[in-house]
Amino acid sequence: MPKQRFEALDAFRGVCALSVMFFHMRWADAVTELDFFRSAWVFVEFFFVLSGFVLAHGYGFKQNTNFKDFMTARFVRLYPLHFAMFSLVLLFQFISLAALKLGGLSIGPEPFVGQYGIQQILPNLTLLQSWTPYSYVLSFNETSWSISVEFYSYAILFLSIVLFRSFKALSWFLISLLSFTVILLDIGGAFDTAVRGLSCFFGGAATYVIYRKIAYLKPTFLVGSVLELGLVVAVYFLIQHQIDNIQVWSSFLFFVVVMAFAFESGVVSQLLSHRPFQVLGQLSYSIYLIHFVIILYLGAVFAVIENVFDLTIRLGPKTLDYNTFGSSLLNNIAVAVFVCIVLVCSKFTYEHIEMRAQRYYKNRKKQTN
């Protein structure tokens, strides 16, 4: 019987979400400035690889999947939290505008300009910000660019299953290969981010096909442990050293990581199966999508504190995510406090937005069947 969940991979999703959060945080002389976290943006590639792998597992070889049901389920999984965070960033624009016009206080980037311009609202509402040359990819909630790519990758995956049937695995491999070629030749233009997602998502789907064929070859605990530890070290050193084309090489490594940890045969998988890591995996989508919004609002709080007490907390012109309280110790404490804030907020959004939306959808589906 096929696995329902890959617990180790779910836990990795949480670890990667935290790493991306550390990448977006900037505190002087703090843990956020370690070389590893300065390149942690590449873990978005891991999200794409894992999504392709898991979707191929769940739907790639399933009979009689309905497009409407498939896309509705994906929409309910992604959109409610995206819309909530988009709304908070939009609200921030009004707050920022009021602070600027009424109090002469700048609490962030100029409101309703550039990436926060009114013309960026529709692409964000339709999750098209990464798919058109007329939209700003990192508009409003910056991290949602990858949700834009992922959502329409689902649709392409479904079409490949329907159109190519017996050759769907070949189509996944070719989409990934073509996308990597576009990246290496640097000819993606305005569609760079979409191509970046497609390369990893369909590479992940192709990786699942290989895993499916060799799933019976589960390594022993010793072999699995050596393999898992070696891959963790390899990921650390690759990201730590910030090499050229790191997103391509890290993607290839992530293909191997996802396949190896899908077997859940070693000591690292055993560690990741423990509850703290599983909870972190559960909260990963919320952690990933809400942390930038919290950073945005936190920057506004710092701006007010600076103005009232004549302090300097934010470093750099018009920058919300590079801060200091004057010492490495205080800055690291601030990082720890911020992580706690994000985790608490993530638990709330997971329970009251993510899970509530999914329960509502399942209940509606039962009623209509």
N, C-alpha and C positions, 0 to 999 in steps of 0.2 A: 504493500500500500504506500503511495507517495506521501512524503512528509507534508504536514499542514503548515508548519512554520520552520524556519531556520533560525533557531534561537541565537546562535553565535553571531550570525549576520545581522539580526535585529539589534543586538547589543552594540555591534560595531557602528550601526547607524547613529546611535546615541553618542558614542565617543567622537565620531566625525562631526556631528552637529555642534558639540561643545568646542571642538577645535576650530571650526569655522567662526564660531562666536568669538573666540580668543583672537582670531585674525582681525575681526572688525573692531575689537577693543584696542585702544592705544593708551597705555599708561606708562609714563617715563620710568625707566629703570625697574620695570616690573616683569613678571613672567610672560606677559603678552608680547614683549619685545624679543623673546628668544627666536633664533633663526627658524626653528621648526614651525612656530606659529605664524611667522611672517610669510610662510609658503603654504599655510594650511588651507588656503582657498582651493587647492587641488582636490580636497576631499569632496567637493561638489561632484567631481568626476566619479568618485566612489558611489555617491547617491544614484547617479545615472546608471552605472554598471549594475548596482544591486537592484534597482527598479526593473531594468530590462530582464535580469535573471529571474526575479520573483514573478513578474508578469508572464514570462514565457512558461514558468512552472505552473502558474495558476490557470492560464488561458490558452497557451500555445498549442496544447494537445487535447484540449477539451472539445467535446462534440456539441454542436448546436448552440454555440454562444450567440446571443442576440446583441446587435450593435447598440441598440438603445439602452438595454439593460447594462451592458458593459460600460458605456460612456457615462451613463447616469451614476453608476456606482463609483466610477473614478471622479466624477464631478463632485459628488457628495463627500468623497474623501478629501479632496483638495480645496474646493472653492470656499466653503463657509469660513474657514480660518483666514484664507487669503483676503476675502472681502472684509472681514473684521479688522485686519491689520491695515489694509488699504484705507479703510474709513478713519482709523486713528491717525494715519499720516495726513489724510485730507483735513481732518479736524485740526491737526497741528499747524497747517498752513493758515487757517483762519485765526488761530491763537497767535501765531507769529506775526500775522498782518496787524492784528489789534495791538499787540505789544509795540510794534514799530510805529504805527500811526498815532496811537493814543498816548504812549509813554516814551516814544523815541528810543526804545530798547530793542536791540537785535538779539534774538534768542536762538538764531540758527541761520541757515542759508536763506537768501532772499525768497520770500513766499511767492508761490505761483509763477516762478521763473525757472527756465531750464528743465531739469529733471522733475520739477514739481509744477510744471506749466499745465494750464487747463487742457491743452491739446493732448496731454499724456493720460488723461482720465479714462477715455474710452478704450485705448489699448490695454490699460490695466484691468478694466472691468471685463474685457473679453479675453484676457490672458494672451493677447497678441503682441505684447511689447518686445518679445524676442524674435518675432517673425515678420516684421515689416521694416522697410528702410526709413519709414517716416516717424518712428517712435524711438524714444530714448530707452535703451535696454534697462538701465539701472534707475528707472523712474519710480517715484514714490517709495514703497517698501523695497529697497534694493534687492533683497534676497529672493523676491518673488520672480525674478527673471528665470530662474531654473524651474519654477513651477509652471511658467508659461511654456517652456520647452517640453517639460515632461508631459503635460496634459495632451498636447497635440501629438507627441510621440506615441501615446496610447492609441490614438486614432489610426496612425500609420501602422502600428503593430497589428491592429485588428484587420485593417485592409490587406496587409501582407498575408495574414492567415487565410482570409477568404479568397483572395485572388490567386495566390501561389500554391496553396494547399500542400502538396507533397514537396514543393520546392521552397517552402517558407523559410526553412533554416538557411538555405543558400541565399535567399533575399536578405535575411538579417546580416549575414556575413558580408554581402556585397554593399549594403547600405553603410555598414560600419567602416569597411575598407575605403569606400569612396569618400566618406566624411573625413577620415584620417588623412587621406591624400589631399583634400582641400585644405585642411589645417596646415599640413607640412609645406604645401606650396603657397600658403597665405593668400588664397584667392576667394575667401569666403565673403569679404566685404562686409556689408551691413548684416549679413546672416551668420557671422562668425559664431555667435553664442548658440544659435540654433544648431549649427553644424557640430559644435562642440558637444552638445547634448546627444545628438543623433549618433555620433561616433561611439560614445560610451554605452548608451541605452541599448542599441542593437548589437554592440559587441557583447554586452551582458546577456542578451537573449541568445546569441550564438554560443556563448560560454555554457549556458544551461543545456543546450543540445548536447554538447560534449559531456557535461556532467551526467546527463540522463543516460548516456551510453555506458558510462563507467561507474555508475553509482554503486554497483555490486562490489567494486574493488575497494571497500573501506579499509584504510590503513590500520595497522595495530596502534595501540596507544603510544608506544615508544616512537614509531615512525611518524605518526601524526603529530606528536609533541615536537619532535625535531623540525618537521616541516613548518608547523605553525609558528614556532619561535623564530625560525630563520626568516619567514616572511614578515613578521612584525619588525624584526631588525632591519630587513631590507627596505620596508616602507619608511621607517624612521630615517635611515641614512639617505635615501633618495630625496625625501622632502627637506631634510636638514641642509642638504648641500645645494639646493636651488639651481639645478642644472638647466641648460638650454632645452627648450621643448619639454619642460617638466610635465606639462599636462598630458602629452602623448605617452611618455615613458611611464608615468604614474598610472595612466589608464591601463596599459598593458600589464603592469604589475597587479593592478586591482582585479583584472580578469583572473589571474592566478590565485590571488587572495580569496576572492569570492568562491571559486571552485574548491579550493582546499578546505576552507572553513565550512562549506556546505556539508562536508562529511562529518564534522563535529567529532573528530576522533582523538584530539590531543588535549594537552593540559590547558592551553589558552582557551579553547572552546569550553572546557569544564569550568574555568574561572568565569567566563562570560555568561554561563548559564545561571549564575547566582542572581538573586532577586535585585540587588542594586543596579546591576548592568541591564537586566531585563526591563526594569522601570525606566531607566535612562533611554532604552530603545523605544519604549512606548511613547515617551515624551519628545522624541527626537524631532518630529515634524513641528511641534509647537516651539521647541527650543530654536530650531532653525529659522522659523518664520517671524517670531516675535522679538528676538533679541535686538535687531536693528531698530525697531520701533522704540524699545525701551532706551536704547542709546540716544535716540533722537530727543526723547522727552527729558532724559537725564541731562543732556547738554543744555536744554532750556533752563532746568533748575540751576545748573552751574552758572549760567549767564546771569540769572537773577541774583545769586549769591555774590558773584563778582561785582555786580553793580551796587548792591546794598552795602557790602563790607569792604569794597575797594580791594579785592583780592585778584590774583591771577591763577585760575585753575585750568582753563583751556589754553593749550599752546597752539600757535599757528593761526593765521587769519581765517576767520569764518569756519573754524574746524570744531566739530562737535565730539569727535571720538579720539582726541589726543589730549590727555589730562595729566595733572600732577597735583598732589597735596604737599609737595616739598621734600619728600623722602621716599626711598625705595620701600621701607617697611610700611608706611602709610598707604602707598600706592598698591602694594600687594594685598593689603587688607581690603582696600577698596575693590580690587578685583574679586576677592573671595566673597565680599558682600554682594557684588553685582551678580556673581554666579548664583548665589542663593536666591536673589530676587527673581532672576530668570527662571530658575527651577520651580519656585513657588507659583509664579505666573503661568508657567507651562503646564503645571498640574491643573490649574484652574481652567485654562483654555482647552486642554485635552478633555477634561470631564464635561465642561459646559458648552463647548463649541464642537469639537471633533466628534466625541462620542454621542452627544445629543443629536447631531445631524444624522449620524449613521443609524441610530435607533429609530429616528423619525422615518428615514427612508425604508428601513426594513419593515416597520409596522405598516407603512403605506403599501409596500409591495405585497405583504400578506393579505391586506384587505382587498386588493385588486385581483388577486389570484383566485 
